[in-house]
């Protein structure tokens, strides 16, 4: 049976009204993807300017 590990990463969004992820956020997610992490969920955190992401990868 496959086993997974999970990682939670919080991003501070850009913009005053709309939540906008920046190129730096995209680069961070791509770096994590290169390490085998897959984005499985994204949601607003308690602070409305933060976005919480949940990533998973197969345990090594």
Buried (B, 14 or more C-beta within 10 A) or exposed (E): EEEEEEEEBEBEBBEEEEBEBEEEBEEBBEEBEEEEBEEEEBEEBEEEEBBBBBBBBEEE
